Amino acid sequence: MTDPLTPTAIPVGIDFENTPWEKWEKPGAVGRVKTAYIGGKRIRLLELPPGFDEEHWCEHGHFGYVLGGEFTIHFRDRSVACSPGMGFVIPDDDEHHSQGSPGEPTVVFVVDEVVPA
């Protein structure tokens, strides 16, 4: 695997079709993910089960697009419902966690900055 912090030439496309699924897990949310690292960005196709409910607050910014299912992004002072066809932008340091609706999995395309360890 290449170092995710090393800039690379941006490819024309990311072959998610042939990228293997990996387990993705946070307290309250276990799903699967396909991940690519390009030019300091982490690009993910994420699938979570119906009714997932992340237990911890996240402070990292993300932006993405909802491909399937419905979920809600909870912030400290508001909640935003997301459904297929919607994009979302979460700034850095805006604490949030997500909760899926019952009935069908949530599938999202998510991009964020690679956070150095």
N, C-alpha and C positions, 0 to 999 in steps of 0.2 A: 504494500500500500504506500502511496506517496504521502509525504508530510503535508497535512492539511493547512499548515501555515505558510508553505512555500508557494509563491505566486506561480501560476502556470498559464499557458495560453488557453483562452476560453474555447471549448469545443463547440462545434456546430450543434450538437445534441448530446443528451445523456441517455444511454440505452437502459432505461428502467425496466424494459421488458425482459432483458437478460441479466439484470442485477438480482442476486438472490435476496430473498426476504431474511431478515434477522429479527430476533426477539427484541422488543423494546419494552422497558419496564420502568415505571415510577410507582411509588406507593399510591394505590387506588386506580392505576391504569396499566394494564398489561396488554400489549398489542404486538404489531410487527411493523418493520420499517425497511425501506430501501434507501441507502444513503450514498451521496457523491460529494466529494470535496473539490471545489474549484476556486482558485484565486482567493483564498481566505474566507470563502463562504461554505456553509454546510447546506446542502440541498437534499430534502427528504420527501419521500412519499410515505405517509404514515397512515396505518389502519388501526383503529381502536374499536373494541367491542361495544355493543349497545350498553348504555347506562354507565360507562366508565365515569369515575369521579376522582380526579387528581387531588391528593391530600395535602400537597405542599405548594407554597407560593413560589412562583418563578419570577426572577428579576431580569432575565435576558430578553431582549427584543426579538421579535419574529415578524415576518410577513408571509402571507400565503393565500391560498385559494381553496375553497371547499369543493371537493369533487363529489362527495356522497355523504348522506347522513346529516343529522343536525346536532349541534352542540352549542353550549353557552360558554363564553369567556367571562369569568368573574374577576372584576377588579375590586380594589378596596372600597370604591365609592360608586360602583355601577356594574351592570352586567350587560353583555351584548350577545344577542342570539345570532347564530350563524347557520346558514342553510346552503345547499348546493348552488353554485354560481356566484357566491359572495366571496370577495376578497377581504382580508383583514390585515391590519398593521398594528403591532404592539411595540411601542417605544421601549428602549432600554430603561431600566429602573422603574417601570410601571408594573408593580407587583400584580400577578394574575395567576389563575389556575382555570382549568377547563373541566366541563362536565357534559357527558354525552346524553342524548335523549334515548329513551328506551325504544326498542323496535328494530333498529338496523345499525350496522357498524358506521363509524365516522371515518371518512377517507379525506385526507388533506395533503396538499402540496405545501411544504414549509421551507422557507429560506431564512437563515440567520448567519451572523458572524461566527467564525470559529473562535472559541474562547481559549486562550492559552492556559495550559495546566499550571 
